[in-house]
Amino acid sequence: MSQAETLSAGPFSFAPSRRGALRRLLGSEIGMVFRRRRNLALLAVLAGVGTVFALSDRSDREAREKARQTALVATLRAKLKRIQAPHRGAARDLKPPAGATDAELLVARKALVTAVEHRITADARARAQAGELDGPIRSTFCGPILKSKTAIPDDEVLSKHIGRYDCVAIKRHVIAQQGEKVAELGHAFVAALNFDTYTYTWCRNTPAQGERGVALVFVRLERACLAAKGKALGTGYAALPGEQNESR
């Protein structure tokens, strides 16, 4: 091979045909490198865009859930206020005349309690008919607020002008194995009776409302429901002196 037919490349020499092949090979490799880098850059851009969309979607979901929760709480609060709204009545024909004996006063006060129980029974049955609570409702029992066997009902304490009662609209009685009635299963109400005017107020007493077992809303009973004078405390009101049930 003559000198004109060869090209010098440092310590190596190539024929013209081999030089073209080398250029094509190097060009192909360089192209592959650039394409690989371009693809990697494109993937990085797409990944970034996907992350942005994912974050945006999560933010939108959280905003929608927050709005849903806010609307749900408002709905439940309005429902509780409606359900627990005070109802008022009177049985002035039961009021004993001036000068009545203590025995006559006790009978009249007990009759007022019975009248309130009948009104709550009628109210609970109407609520069951409307689908607000489940029935059937058999009757209603009102007893002392204090959950104690020694608690004295307020109607039996003649010095009390206001009687406060924890009532249950009874669905069924809970009977022990010995045949003894140990409790009543039903719906909770409360009542406040005025033994001076023979007027009264009653309210349904409902637990906190929520969804999937999580309480979201609690609405305190209005003061009128228990003729409460004390400050708000816990889920109710602090009892002032003379408002507590006496014990035997």
C-alpha positions as CSV (number, residue, x, y, z in Angstrom):
1,M,0.0,0.0,0.0
2,S,1.4,3.5,-1.0
3,Q,1.6,6.5,1.3
4,A,-1.3,8.2,-0.7
5,E,-3.6,5.3,0.1
6,T,-3.2,5.6,3.9
7,L,-4.1,8.3,6.6
8,S,-2.1,8.8,9.7
9,A,-3.9,8.8,13.0
10,G,-1.2,8.9,15.6
11,P,0.4,5.6,16.0
12,F,-2.4,3.9,14.0
13,S,-3.0,4.0,10.2
14,F,-6.4,3.3,8.6
15,A,-7.5,2.8,5.1
16,P,-10.1,5.3,3.7
17,S,-12.8,2.6,3.8
18,R,-12.1,1.8,7.4
19,R,-12.1,5.6,8.3
20,G,-15.7,5.9,7.0
21,A,-16.8,2.9,9.0
22,L,-15.3,4.4,12.1
23,R,-17.1,7.6,11.6
24,R,-20.4,5.9,11.2
25,L,-19.7,3.8,14.3
26,L,-18.8,6.9,16.4
27,G,-21.7,8.8,15.0
28,S,-24.1,6.0,16.0
29,E,-22.7,5.7,19.5
30,I,-22.9,9.5,20.0
31,G,-26.4,9.5,18.7
32,M,-27.4,6.8,21.1
33,V,-25.9,8.7,24.0
34,F,-27.8,11.9,23.1
35,R,-31.0,10.0,22.6
36,R,-30.6,8.2,25.9
37,R,-29.9,11.5,27.7
38,R,-32.9,13.1,25.9
39,N,-35.1,10.2,27.0
40,L,-33.9,10.4,30.6
41,A,-34.6,14.1,30.6
42,L,-38.0,13.6,29.2
43,L,-38.7,10.9,31.8
44,A,-37.6,13.3,34.6
45,V,-39.9,16.0,33.3
46,L,-42.8,13.6,33.1
47,A,-42.1,12.3,36.6
48,G,-42.0,15.9,37.9
49,V,-45.3,16.6,36.1
50,G,-46.8,13.5,37.6
51,T,-45.7,14.4,41.1
52,V,-47.3,17.9,40.6
53,F,-50.6,16.3,39.5
54,A,-50.5,13.8,42.3
55,L,-50.0,16.5,44.9
56,S,-52.6,18.7,43.3
57,D,-55.1,15.7,43.2
58,R,-54.4,14.9,46.9
59,S,-54.9,18.6,47.8
60,D,-58.2,18.6,45.9
61,R,-59.4,15.5,47.7
62,E,-58.4,16.9,51.1
63,A,-60.3,20.1,50.3
64,R,-63.4,18.2,49.2
65,E,-63.3,16.0,52.3
66,K,-62.9,19.1,54.5
67,A,-65.9,20.7,52.8
68,R,-67.9,17.5,53.2
69,Q,-67.0,17.3,56.9
70,T,-67.9,20.9,57.5
71,A,-71.3,20.5,55.8
72,L,-71.9,17.2,57.7
73,V,-71.2,18.9,61.1
74,A,-73.5,21.8,60.3
75,T,-76.3,19.3,59.3
76,L,-75.8,17.2,62.4
77,R,-75.7,20.3,64.7
78,A,-79.0,21.6,63.2
79,K,-80.5,18.1,63.5
80,L,-79.5,17.8,67.2
81,K,-80.8,21.3,68.1
82,R,-84.1,20.4,66.4
83,I,-84.4,17.0,68.2
84,Q,-83.5,18.4,71.6
85,A,-85.6,21.5,71.4
86,P,-87.7,22.2,74.6
87,H,-91.4,21.2,74.6
88,R,-93.7,22.9,77.2
89,G,-97.0,22.0,78.8
90,A,-99.1,22.6,81.8
91,A,-101.5,20.7,84.0
92,R,-102.9,23.5,86.2
93,D,-106.0,21.5,86.9
94,L,-103.9,19.2,89.1
95,K,-102.7,22.1,91.3
96,P,-104.0,21.6,94.8
97,P,-106.0,24.4,96.5
98,A,-104.4,26.8,99.0
99,G,-104.3,25.2,102.4
100,A,-103.8,21.7,101.1
101,T,-102.3,19.2,103.5
102,D,-98.8,17.8,102.9
103,A,-100.4,14.5,101.9
104,E,-102.5,16.2,99.3
105,L,-99.5,18.1,98.0
106,L,-97.6,14.9,97.6
107,V,-100.4,13.3,95.7
108,A,-100.8,16.4,93.4
109,R,-97.0,16.6,92.7
110,K,-96.9,12.9,91.9
111,A,-99.9,13.4,89.5
112,L,-97.9,16.1,87.7
113,V,-95.0,13.7,87.3
114,T,-97.4,11.1,85.8
115,A,-98.9,13.7,83.5
116,V,-95.4,14.6,82.2
117,E,-94.7,10.9,81.6
118,H,-97.8,10.6,79.5
119,R,-96.8,13.6,77.5
120,I,-93.3,12.2,76.8
121,T,-94.9,8.9,75.8
122,A,-97.1,10.6,73.3
123,D,-94.2,12.7,72.0
124,A,-91.9,9.6,71.7
125,R,-94.6,7.7,69.8
126,A,-95.0,10.6,67.4
127,R,-91.2,10.7,66.8
128,A,-91.3,7.0,66.2
129,Q,-94.1,7.4,63.7
130,A,-92.0,10.1,61.9
131,G,-89.0,7.8,61.8
132,E,-86.9,9.9,64.2
133,L,-86.5,7.0,66.7
134,D,-87.4,3.3,66.8
135,G,-90.4,1.9,68.7
136,P,-92.7,0.7,69.8
137,I,-92.9,2.9,72.8
138,R,-94.7,1.2,75.7
139,S,-94.7,3.9,78.4
140,T,-92.4,6.4,80.1
141,F,-90.8,6.4,83.5
142,C,-89.3,9.6,85.1
143,G,-87.0,9.2,88.1
144,P,-84.3,11.2,89.9
145,I,-81.4,12.7,88.0
146,L,-79.1,11.1,90.5
147,K,-78.4,7.5,89.6
148,S,-78.7,6.0,93.0
149,K,-81.1,3.7,94.8
150,T,-81.2,6.1,97.7
151,A,-82.0,9.2,95.6
152,I,-85.4,10.8,96.5
153,P,-87.6,12.0,93.6
154,D,-88.0,15.8,93.8
155,D,-91.8,15.5,94.0
156,E,-91.4,13.8,97.4
157,V,-89.5,16.8,98.8
158,L,-92.0,19.5,99.5
159,S,-89.4,22.2,100.0
160,K,-88.4,21.9,96.3
161,H,-90.2,24.2,94.0
162,I,-88.6,22.7,90.8
163,G,-88.4,19.0,90.1
164,R,-85.8,17.7,87.7
165,Y,-86.1,14.2,86.2
166,D,-84.3,11.8,84.0
167,C,-86.9,10.0,81.9
168,V,-86.9,7.0,79.5
169,A,-89.5,6.3,76.9
170,I,-89.6,2.6,77.4
171,K,-89.3,0.1,74.5
172,R,-89.0,-2.9,76.8
173,H,-88.1,-3.9,80.3
174,V,-84.9,-5.6,81.2
175,I,-85.7,-8.6,83.4
176,A,-83.2,-10.5,85.5
177,Q,-83.2,-14.3,85.8
178,Q,-85.1,-14.1,89.0
179,G,-87.9,-12.3,87.2
180,E,-87.0,-8.9,88.7
181,K,-87.1,-5.8,86.5
182,V,-83.6,-4.3,86.6
183,A,-83.8,-1.6,83.9
184,E,-85.7,-0.1,81.1
185,L,-84.5,-0.1,77.5
186,G,-85.6,2.9,75.5
187,H,-85.0,6.6,74.6
188,A,-83.7,9.2,76.9
189,F,-85.6,12.4,77.8
190,V,-85.3,14.9,80.6
191,A,-87.9,17.1,82.3
192,A,-88.2,20.0,84.6
193,L,-91.5,20.5,86.6
194,N,-92.6,23.6,88.3
195,F,-94.5,22.7,91.5
196,D,-95.7,26.2,92.0
197,T,-97.3,26.8,88.6
198,Y,-97.9,23.2,87.5
199,T,-96.1,23.8,84.2
200,Y,-93.3,21.7,82.8
201,T,-90.7,21.4,80.1
202,W,-89.3,18.3,78.5
203,C,-86.6,17.6,76.0
204,R,-85.2,14.6,74.2
205,N,-81.6,13.9,75.4
206,T,-79.5,12.5,72.6
207,P,-75.9,11.4,72.5
208,A,-73.2,13.1,70.4
209,Q,-73.8,12.6,66.6
210,G,-71.2,11.3,64.1
211,E,-70.5,8.8,61.4
212,R,-68.7,5.4,61.3
213,G,-68.6,5.4,65.1
214,V,-66.8,8.7,65.4
215,A,-68.5,11.5,67.3
216,L,-68.5,14.8,65.3
217,V,-71.1,17.0,67.0
218,F,-72.3,17.5,70.6
219,V,-75.0,20.0,71.4
220,R,-75.6,20.8,75.0
221,L,-79.2,20.7,76.2
222,E,-80.9,24.1,76.6
223,R,-81.1,25.3,80.2
224,A,-84.9,25.2,80.1
225,C,-84.8,21.4,79.7
226,L,-83.6,21.1,83.3
227,A,-84.4,24.6,84.6
228,A,-80.6,24.8,85.0
229,K,-79.1,27.9,86.7
230,G,-75.5,26.8,87.1
231,K,-72.6,27.3,84.7
232,A,-72.1,24.9,81.8
233,L,-70.0,22.0,83.0
234,G,-69.0,18.9,81.0
235,T,-72.0,17.7,79.0
236,G,-74.5,19.5,81.2
237,Y,-74.6,22.2,83.9
238,A,-73.2,22.5,87.4
239,A,-75.9,21.9,90.1
240,L,-76.4,24.8,92.5
241,P,-77.2,24.2,96.1
242,G,-80.7,22.7,96.5
243,E,-80.8,21.5,92.9
244,Q,-79.3,18.1,93.6
245,N,-81.4,15.1,94.5
246,E,-81.6,14.4,98.2
247,S,-80.9,10.9,99.5
248,R,-82.8,8.7,101.9
